Amino acid sequence: MRGAIAAACIGLLMRKHLVFNPVRLSFYERCAALVYTSTVTLFVSATKLTTAANAILLQYTAPVYVAIFGAWFLSERTDKRDWITLAVVVLGMVLFFVEGLSADNMLGNCFALLSGCSFAWLTLFMRKEAQIRRAREIAENTDSVHSSNSGVNAVFWGNILTASIGAPFVVQSFLSGTAPVSGDAAWQSWLGLVLLGVFQLGISYILYARALPHVSALEAILIPVIEPLLNPVWVALATGEKPSFYAALGGIVVVTAITVRSLSSLRASRSNP
């Protein structure tokens, strides 16, 4: 349901830039749509089979895969500064989630690792498509918005594919009576699904797709690591619950590392226009 709502949101907001015939998608758009589907499907499966901390931490091993394969696949070199940033970010993530980590439920942990690998390749494929489109625009001496919207087709069709895979389970949930259909639980569940579909997957992935042509693949995968770290911030604001010492320390470490690297990259790009 979340995927269906996200597809509807992306289709409505980006209808002028979408390819509604999947046959017309490029090779890398199709690859990105497939790994998008595996990313979200494996992650949801992982959260059912292992702890949330394990699932999130293992999914966010994605920057390591981007650093390893980015140079070969995109010709984007990973330097010493990048590897140091990655090491600090991994350390910070471990500190952040240390209290919820568990060695049990290996199947769920494997799903989370595969979700992280899929997330990395989603970024790589979307970035590759943006590179190809931009190179074509330069060769043709055109200035269009095609390269800036190169990833929206992938996330649009990825959500449609995800919704299609999940549809039988939705039907089963209603037929078995496990899906809430009346009362407070029903409207709260539907409100949650709409918010997730529109904001977590819909608008956020539109912005992500539009950002990818303008940053490196490693930057595109490192900055979203901040997302799960904001969870205790929202919890603290909404309920007054304070994060633990290690969670706060880990969050500060990660945000500081990513901020320092981003500022360093910005200075470097300004000095070498």
C-alpha positions in Angstrom: 0.0 0.0 0.0 2.8 2.3 0.8 4.3 1.7 -2.7 1.0 2.3 -4.4 0.5 5.6 -2.6 4.1 6.6 -3.4 3.6 5.8 -7.1 0.4 7.8 -7.2 2.2 10.8 -5.5 5.2 10.6 -7.9 2.9 10.2 -10.9 0.8 13.2 -9.9 3.7 15.5 -9.1 6.1 14.5 -11.9 3.6 13.6 -14.6 5.3 15.9 -17.2 8.6 14.1 -16.8 7.6 10.5 -16.5 7.7 7.7 -19.0 4.4 5.9 -18.5 5.3 3.1 -21.0 7.8 0.7 -19.3 9.0 -0.5 -22.6 10.5 2.9 -23.3 12.6 2.9 -20.1 16.4 2.8 -20.6 18.5 -0.2 -19.4 19.7 1.6 -16.3 16.2 2.9 -15.4 15.0 -0.7 -15.5 17.9 -1.8 -13.3 17.3 1.0 -10.9 13.6 0.1 -10.7 14.4 -3.5 -9.9 16.9 -2.7 -7.1 14.5 -0.1 -5.7 11.9 -2.8 -5.3 14.4 -5.2 -3.7 15.7 -2.4 -1.4 12.3 -1.6 0.2 11.0 -5.2 0.1 14.0 -6.7 1.7 14.1 -3.9 4.4 10.5 -4.4 5.4 11.1 -8.1 5.5 14.2 -7.6 7.6 12.3 -5.5 10.2 9.9 -8.4 10.6 12.7 -10.9 11.2 15.3 -9.0 13.2 15.6 -6.0 15.4 14.9 -2.5 14.0 18.4 -1.5 15.0 20.0 -4.4 13.1 17.9 -3.7 10.0 18.7 0.0 9.8 22.4 -0.4 10.6 22.9 -3.2 8.1 21.0 -1.4 5.4 23.2 1.7 5.9 26.3 -0.3 4.9 25.3 1.0 1.5 28.0 3.7 1.4 30.7 1.1 1.6 29.4 -0.6 -1.5 29.2 2.7 -3.4 32.8 3.5 -2.4 34.0 0.1 -3.6 32.1 0.1 -7.0 31.8 3.8 -7.7 35.2 4.1 -9.2 34.7 1.2 -11.6 31.0 1.9 -12.5 30.9 5.7 -12.5 34.6 6.7 -12.8 34.1 8.6 -9.5 37.3 8.1 -7.5 37.1 7.4 -3.7 40.0 9.2 -2.0 41.6 8.8 1.5 39.2 11.5 2.9 36.2 9.5 1.8 37.4 6.3 3.4 38.1 8.1 6.7 34.6 9.6 6.6 33.1 6.1 5.9 35.0 4.6 8.9 33.8 7.4 11.2 30.2 7.1 10.0 30.2 3.3 10.5 31.6 3.9 14.0 28.9 6.5 14.8 26.2 4.2 13.5 27.3 1.4 15.7 27.3 3.7 18.7 23.9 4.9 17.8 22.3 1.5 17.5 24.5 -0.5 20.0 21.8 -0.9 22.6 19.4 -2.5 20.1 21.8 -4.8 18.2 21.4 -8.5 18.4 23.3 -11.5 17.0 20.1 -13.5 16.6 17.8 -13.8 13.6 20.4 -14.2 10.9 17.9 -14.4 8.1 16.6 -11.0 8.9 20.2 -9.7 9.2 21.0 -11.2 5.7 17.9 -9.5 4.3 19.1 -6.2 5.8 22.5 -6.6 4.3 21.0 -7.4 0.9 18.8 -4.3 1.2 21.9 -2.2 1.8 23.6 -3.6 -1.3 20.4 -2.9 -3.3 20.3 0.7 -2.0 23.8 1.2 -3.1 23.1 -0.1 -6.6 20.0 2.1 -6.8 22.2 5.1 -6.3 24.8 3.8 -8.7 22.2 3.0 -11.5 20.4 6.4 -11.0 23.7 8.3 -11.1 24.8 6.4 -14.2 21.5 7.3 -16.0 22.0 10.9 -15.0 25.6 10.9 -16.4 24.4 9.4 -19.7 21.7 12.0 -20.1 23.9 14.9 -19.2 26.6 13.7 -21.7 23.9 13.5 -24.4 22.7 17.0 -23.6 26.2 18.4 -23.8 26.9 16.6 -27.1 23.6 17.9 -28.6 24.3 21.4 -27.1 20.9 21.4 -25.4 20.0 22.6 -22.0 17.0 20.7 -20.6 15.8 19.3 -17.4 16.0 15.7 -18.5 19.2 14.9 -16.6 17.8 16.6 -13.5 14.8 14.3 -13.5 16.6 11.1 -14.7 15.8 9.1 -11.6 12.1 9.7 -11.2 11.1 7.0 -13.8 13.1 4.4 -11.7 11.4 5.2 -8.4 8.0 5.5 -10.0 8.1 2.1 -11.7 9.9 0.7 -8.7 7.0 1.6 -6.5 4.5 0.1 -9.0 6.5 -3.1 -9.0 6.7 -3.1 -5.2 2.9 -2.5 -4.9 2.3 -5.4 -7.4 4.4 -7.8 -5.3 2.7 -6.7 -2.1 -0.8 -6.7 -3.5 -1.6 -10.4 -2.7 -0.5 -9.9 0.9 -2.8 -6.9 1.2 -5.7 -8.9 0.0 -4.8 -11.8 2.4 -4.6 -9.3 5.2 -8.1 -8.0 4.6 -9.6 -11.5 4.0 -8.0 -12.9 7.2 -9.2 -9.9 9.3 -5.8 -8.8 10.4 -6.0 -5.5 8.6 -7.9 -2.8 10.6 -11.0 -1.7 8.8 -12.9 0.2 11.5 -12.3 2.2 14.6 -9.3 4.3 15.7 -6.8 1.7 14.6 -8.1 1.8 11.0 -7.8 5.5 10.4 -4.5 5.7 12.3 -3.1 2.9 10.1 -4.3 4.6 6.9 -3.0 7.9 8.0 0.4 6.3 8.6 0.4 4.7 5.2 -0.5 7.9 3.5 2.2 9.8 5.3 4.8 7.1 4.5 3.7 6.9 0.9 3.6 10.6 0.3 6.5 11.9 2.4 8.9 9.0 3.1 8.9 7.5 -0.4 7.1 9.9 -2.7 8.4 13.4 -2.2 11.6 12.4 -0.6 12.6 10.2 -3.6 11.6 12.9 -6.1 14.1 15.2 -4.3 16.7 12.4 -4.1 16.4 11.7 -7.9 16.7 15.4 -8.7 19.8 15.8 -6.4 21.7 12.8 -7.9 22.9 14.6 -11.1 24.5 17.3 -9.0 26.4 15.3 -6.4 28.7 12.3 -6.4 27.3 8.8 -5.8 29.1 8.7 -2.4 27.7 12.0 -1.3 24.2 10.9 -2.4 24.5 7.8 -0.2 26.2 9.3 2.8 23.9 12.3 3.4 20.7 10.1 3.7 22.5 8.2 6.6 21.3 11.2 8.7 17.7 10.0 8.2 17.5 7.3 10.9 19.5 9.5 13.3 16.7 12.0 13.3 14.3 9.4 14.8 15.1 10.2 18.4 14.9 13.9 17.7 11.3 13.5 16.5 10.5 11.2 19.5 12.0 13.7 21.9 10.0 16.6 20.4 6.7 14.6 20.3 6.9 12.6 23.6 9.7 14.2 25.6 11.7 10.9 25.6 15.4 11.6 25.6 17.9 9.5 23.6 20.5 7.5 25.4 24.1 8.6 25.8 25.4 6.3 23.1 22.6 7.2 20.7 23.3 10.9 21.1 27.1 10.4 20.8 26.7 8.2 17.7 24.4 10.8 16.1 26.8 13.6 16.8 29.7 11.6 15.3 27.8 10.8 12.1 26.4 14.2 11.5 29.8 15.9 12.2 31.6 13.5 9.8 29.1 14.0 7.0 29.0 17.8 7.5 32.8 18.1 7.5 33.1 16.1 4.3 30.3 18.0 2.6 31.9 21.4 3.5 35.3 20.1 2.3 33.8 19.0 -1.0 32.1 22.3 -1.4 35.3 24.2 -0.9 37.1 21.9 -3.3 34.5 22.4 -6.0 34.7 26.2 -5.6 38.4 26.3 -5.9 38.3 24.0 -9.0 35.2 25.2 -11.0 
